[in-house]
Amino acid sequence: MTDFVEVLVSAAMAARERAFAPFSEFLVGAALETEHGDIWTGCNVESASYGLTICAERVALVKAVSDGQRQFRRIAVVADTEHLTPPCGACRQLLWEFAPGAEVILANLTGKRATYRVAELLPHGFDARLLVSG
């Protein structure tokens, strides 16, 4: 498993290099592993209208889901920060809906890492089961 984590983190680092962040210059890459070991990558894509910016984690997830993937084991997120950068609230929500038990591996460019579960990052997450009344 450790070897695959290295592959996943490396894929997230490579995706980070493709980020489009002309305003913040904050480059983030993500690599999402499916239940079958396939990897989907994403990078953040900024917009001059900041609210339209999309995070690396959501790019990877949307790419995978739009190609029919529904089961995920883990996601690696890489940024060039001293303190590891966890997914934002919107990313946590989508990860909760598609992969509540998945590992989230946070990494920076100096080799610092931490691993969490989605459920740790978003306790008491909102999902479809809460849409049923009664």
TALIN-V577633 format. One record per helix or strand of 2 or more residues. SS is the DSSP state (alpha for helix, beta for strand). FROM is the first residue (numbers start at 0). TO is the last residue. If there is no record, write none. Layout:
BEGIN
SS/FROM/TO + SS/FROM/TO
END
This chain:
BEGIN
alpha/1/15 + beta/27/33 + beta/38/42 + alpha/49/51 + alpha/55/65 + beta/71/78 + alpha/88/98 + beta/102/106 + beta/112/116 + alpha/117/120 + alpha/127/130
END
